[in-house]
Amino acid sequence: MKTMRNNCGTLRDYWYVAGLEKDVTYKDPLTTIIMETRLVIWSKSDGTLVAMRDRCSHRNALLSRGSIKDDCIKCPYHGWTYNSSGDCVNVPSEGPDGKSFENRGVEVFHVTPRYGLIWVWMGKEEPDKQPFPMPKIKDKGWRTYYMETEFDNEVTHLCENFMDVPHTVFVHEGWFRKRKRIEVKSTVERTEDSVLVNYISNDAIGFTERVLNPKNLPMVHTDKFYMPNNTRVDYIWGNDEHGFVITSTTVPVTPTTSKVYTLISYKFGVLNHVFKLFLPWYTRSVIKQDVDIMQNQGLAFSEEAPDFKHTPADTLHIFIESLRSWKQNGEIGPKPKPRVRQVDFWI
């Protein structure tokens, strides 16, 4: 049976997040699923991370439930032991002190810690890209934190949801925006590997109007999608005086489920200490609303494949789908061309 990893064209040739750096220690391996492939992430004594299939080559038990000793991982079923290169270095049943066996190893993956996350290269060849740069983590005046969220929907629809403005006046009514019957002007640009949206009209988001912007400073709002699964939503007030940035990297788990790692970055000056207490609750509440609407949409897809009827306001969706579909199909056929469109809609 082919897994997503073997049936997703060139979408596998990217770095995907396996977890948070803090979740892996020398004694505690991490198990996770990316593209229907279960992985175990563990740490050697010098802190070097190892990523391999979480599946013993003997009777296929989960290695993540075994133990780590002498920079090797031991299966809990029959004690087969593997080094950091995936080689089977000891089979206890084959000798008084065990015996190593060639051609009994498990697959290993390129892995690197970056930006507080653990990134795994899911491609078959050597990495030719860097992990997506999560912003603001070390920038002066900015505070950051991560949220992990499971969704019952797939990557494309989640990325579209995170950048979609019209839904916010309904799904997040009173929390993020409310319908004001105002026209929003924007430009939507598709590049070779991104979709970039710049909003020209004045915009506002719920709590900022009351608390953060008493001087009525202009706000710059941009939405950005980067292949294959990353979105960044920026709200910047004034001359970078205040800022709120939501950056999400979405991990395909199965064809219908995903895990999202969201980096919340904020810069509110003297109010940073207040928002450190308030913002995690607020952002969790808003994301829970997206979880519910994405489950709603996912249930519809479980009965029948997507059959969308678009309007000009859906241009960013069309652009994202075109880039991901081309990769999904193995880059066969015409490559989506760079394009810029003026898009106006009402909220």
Order of alpha helices (4+ residues) and beta strands (2+ residues): beta-beta-beta-beta-beta-beta-beta-beta-beta-beta-beta-beta-alpha-alpha-beta-beta-beta-beta-beta-beta-alpha-alpha-beta
